Structures are given as C-alpha cells and as structure tokens.
Amino acid sequence: MGGGHGHGHGITYKGVTLHQPKRWHTVTGKGLCAVMWFWILYRAKKDGPVVLGWRHPWEGHDDHH
C-alpha cells in the first residue's frame, strides 16, 4: 500500500517519509495559489467596503429605470 520504498530520496521524521514533490506539482500549486490571490484581491476590491462595514450593499444602486 503506497509502496515506493527505495524510489527517490526523502526526509524521514517520526516514521513519516516526505519525498520531494514532482515539478508539475510545484508549478501547478504556485499557479493555483496565484489564481486564488488574484481572486481574493479582485473580490476585496469589489466587496471590501461592504465586508468592512464602510457602506451598505444597497447603496449605489439608485439608478433603476
């Protein structure tokens, strides 16, 4: 189960062996992290004042025709 003994090098700490991640794992993780932060900052720009209580969500929508 989960074999892999003897394949690659890793660090063993308290019986758990941590292996180096493959390059695609690292690149994908960094890419998804960037997307996450772009999304958080985009939503903070749009919803920040409402979340922080600086204005009400219904303010600024008076131009219904």
N, CA, C and O of each residue as an XYZ file, in Angstrom:
260
protein
N       0.837     -1.172      0.000
C       0.000      0.000      0.000
C       0.880      1.232      0.000
O       1.622      1.462      0.955
N       0.813      2.006     -1.026
C       1.569      3.241     -1.089
C       3.057      3.014     -1.220
O       3.837      3.933     -0.973
N       3.471      1.833     -1.595
C       4.869      1.444     -1.715
C       5.811      2.559     -2.099
O       5.569      3.709     -1.734
N       6.816      2.282     -2.780
C       7.751      3.302     -3.196
C       9.001      3.312     -2.346
O       9.774      4.268     -2.397
N       9.216      2.271     -1.566
C      10.444      2.213     -0.778
C      11.626      2.080     -1.717
O      11.640      1.224     -2.602
N      12.605      2.924     -1.518
C      13.799      2.856     -2.338
C      13.725      3.713     -3.597
O      14.707      3.801     -4.334
N      12.591      4.344     -3.857
C      12.465      5.187     -5.039
C      12.651      6.639     -4.628
O      11.843      7.173     -3.868
N      13.665      7.260     -5.101
C      13.900      8.669     -4.796
C      14.403      8.848     -3.371
O      14.543      7.888     -2.613
N      14.666     10.087     -3.035
C      15.155     10.402     -1.717
C      14.104     11.208     -0.988
O      13.322     11.940     -1.594
N      14.100     11.063      0.303
C      13.148     11.820      1.099
C      13.708     12.026      2.488
O      14.786     11.538      2.825
N      12.969     12.743      3.269
C      13.347     13.013      4.653
C      12.377     12.255      5.540
O      11.163     12.380      5.383
N      12.899     11.475      6.464
C      12.051     10.727      7.384
C      12.050     11.425      8.727
O      13.100     11.734      9.290
N      10.837     11.669      9.235
C      10.670     12.328     10.517
C       9.569     11.604     11.274
O       8.419     11.575     10.835
N       9.922     11.023     12.407
C       8.985     10.273     13.258
C       8.233      9.209     12.466
O       7.027      9.039     12.644
N       8.928      8.503     11.607
C       8.344      7.401     10.863
C       7.617      7.791      9.584
O       7.117      6.914      8.879
N       7.543      9.064      9.266
C       6.875      9.518      8.050
C       7.936     10.024      7.087
O       8.726     10.905      7.426
N       7.950      9.459      5.877
C       8.925      9.868      4.875
C       8.283     10.870      3.928
O       7.267     10.579      3.297
N       8.879     12.046      3.834
C       8.407     13.084      2.928
C       9.333     13.132      1.724
O      10.536     13.356      1.862
N       8.768     12.920      0.551
C       9.547     12.933     -0.677
C       9.441     14.298     -1.332
O       8.490     15.038     -1.085
N      10.400     14.628     -2.153
C      10.372     15.874     -2.905
C       9.209     15.818     -3.896
O       9.013     14.794     -4.551
N       8.433     16.901     -4.019
C       7.336     16.897     -4.997
C       7.875     16.952     -6.421
O       8.963     17.471     -6.671
N       7.098     16.410     -7.341
C       7.484     16.490     -8.747
C       7.316     17.932     -9.218
O       6.576     18.711     -8.618
N       8.002     18.268    -10.282
C       7.980     19.643    -10.777
C       6.572     20.115    -11.125
O       6.220     21.259    -10.837
N       5.762     19.257    -11.737
C       4.422     19.687    -12.125
C       3.560     19.969    -10.909
O       2.678     20.826    -10.967
N       3.798     19.258     -9.791
C       3.058     19.556     -8.562
C       3.408     20.957     -8.069
O       2.527     21.721     -7.674
N       4.682     21.285     -8.092
C       5.133     22.596     -7.618
C       4.599     23.714     -8.505
O       4.099     24.720     -8.003
N       4.703     23.543     -9.813
C       4.246     24.579    -10.752
C       2.731     24.749    -10.666
O       2.233     25.875    -10.652
N       2.006     23.649    -10.609
C       0.545     23.716    -10.507
C       0.125     24.373     -9.198
O      -0.798     25.186     -9.179
N       0.796     24.025     -8.107
C       0.474     24.630     -6.824
C       0.702     26.128     -6.812
O      -0.119     26.878     -6.283
N       1.810     26.571     -7.391
C       2.088     28.010     -7.449
C       1.088     28.725     -8.348
O       0.657     29.836     -8.040
N       0.719     28.092     -9.458
C      -0.269     28.689    -10.359
C      -1.627     28.833     -9.695
O      -2.265     29.881     -9.799
N      -2.073     27.780     -9.009
C      -3.358     27.851     -8.324
C      -3.324     28.839     -7.167
O      -4.328     29.489     -6.877
N      -2.193     28.956     -6.515
C      -2.036     29.944     -5.446
C      -2.172     31.360     -6.008
O      -2.823     32.210     -5.401
N      -1.567     31.610     -7.156
C      -1.672     32.923     -7.791
C      -3.114     33.227     -8.178
O      -3.594     34.339     -7.953
N      -3.813     32.245     -8.761
C      -5.220     32.439     -9.118
C      -6.034     32.744     -7.880
O      -6.892     33.627     -7.911
N      -5.784     32.032     -6.785
C      -6.513     32.259     -5.541
C      -6.322     33.688     -5.052
O      -7.294     34.354     -4.698
N      -5.067     34.174     -5.028
C      -4.811     35.523     -4.526
C      -5.372     36.592     -5.452
O      -5.871     37.614     -4.980
N      -5.300     36.375     -6.773
C      -5.918     37.321     -7.700
C      -7.414     37.404     -7.457
O      -7.992     38.491     -7.490
N      -8.049     36.253     -7.211
C      -9.485     36.229     -6.962
C      -9.821     36.932     -5.645
O     -10.770     37.714     -5.586
N      -9.056     36.662     -4.601
C      -9.300     37.302     -3.299
C      -9.141     38.812     -3.416
O      -9.970     39.560     -2.897
N      -8.098     39.268     -4.084
C      -7.889     40.708     -4.219
C      -8.943     41.351     -5.111
O      -9.351     42.484     -4.858
N      -9.391     40.652     -6.145
C     -10.453     41.169     -7.007
C     -11.745     41.327     -6.216
O     -12.410     42.360     -6.303
N     -12.102     40.296     -5.438
C     -13.327     40.371     -4.657
C     -13.197     41.409     -3.543
O     -14.180     42.070     -3.207
N     -12.012     41.564     -2.967
C     -11.814     42.591     -1.944
C     -12.001     43.976     -2.538
O     -12.535     44.870     -1.882
N     -11.562     44.156     -3.784
C     -11.741     45.451     -4.453
C     -13.225     45.729     -4.667
O     -13.680     46.857     -4.479
N     -13.979     44.705     -5.061
C     -15.398     44.886     -5.351
C     -16.253     44.932     -4.085
O     -17.157     45.761     -3.989
N     -15.984     44.053     -3.107
C     -16.845     43.903     -1.935
C     -16.227     44.391     -0.639
O     -16.872     44.329      0.408
N     -14.997     44.875     -0.683
C     -14.298     45.260      0.532
C     -15.041     46.244      1.418
O     -15.181     45.989      2.614
N     -15.527     47.364      0.877
C     -16.223     48.328      1.732
C     -17.461     47.742      2.408
O     -17.765     48.093      3.548
N     -18.172     46.860      1.724
C     -19.363     46.245      2.312
C     -18.954     45.279      3.428
O     -19.554     45.278      4.503
N     -17.947     44.469      3.174
C     -17.498     43.491      4.167
C     -16.966     44.200      5.414
O     -17.197     43.748      6.536
N     -16.258     45.306      5.215
C     -15.702     46.035      6.351
C     -16.714     46.957      7.019
O     -16.403     47.582      8.034
N     -17.914     47.051      6.466
C     -18.957     47.863      7.066
C     -18.859     49.338      6.741
O     -19.485     50.154      7.417
N     -18.097     49.704      5.731
C     -17.934     51.103      5.353
C     -19.121     51.616      4.554
O     -19.364     52.823      4.522
N     -19.869     50.721      3.906
C     -21.086     51.121      3.203
C     -22.032     49.927      3.175
O     -21.623     48.787      3.395
N     -23.306     50.211      2.899
C     -24.308     49.153      2.831
C     -24.360     48.594      1.419
O     -24.082     49.310      0.456
N     -24.716     47.310      1.285
C     -24.735     46.706     -0.049
C     -25.762     47.332     -0.980
O     -25.603     47.253     -2.198
N     -26.795     47.944     -0.453
C     -27.838     48.527     -1.307
C     -27.517     49.953     -1.728
O     -28.250     50.526     -2.534
N     -26.449     50.544     -1.211
C     -26.065     51.897     -1.615
C     -25.435     51.861     -3.014
O     -24.690     50.940     -3.349
N     -25.744     52.868     -3.810
C     -25.150     52.972     -5.130
C     -25.943     52.290     -6.218
O     -25.486     52.207     -7.358
N     -27.129     51.798     -5.888
C     -27.964     51.128     -6.883
C     -29.263     51.903     -7.086
O     -30.319     51.289     -7.236
N     -29.215     53.218     -7.094
C     -30.416     54.036     -7.208
C     -30.793     54.337     -8.646
O     -31.808     54.992     -8.879
N     -30.025     53.890     -9.607
C     -30.276     54.281    -10.990
C     -31.130     53.270    -11.759
O     -30.892     53.039    -12.945
N     -32.120     52.666    -11.097
C     -33.023     51.740    -11.793
C     -34.008     52.558    -12.632
O     -34.644     53.480    -12.121
N     -34.132     52.221    -13.919
C     -35.033     52.971    -14.792
C     -36.246     52.146    -15.092
O     -37.135     52.596    -15.815
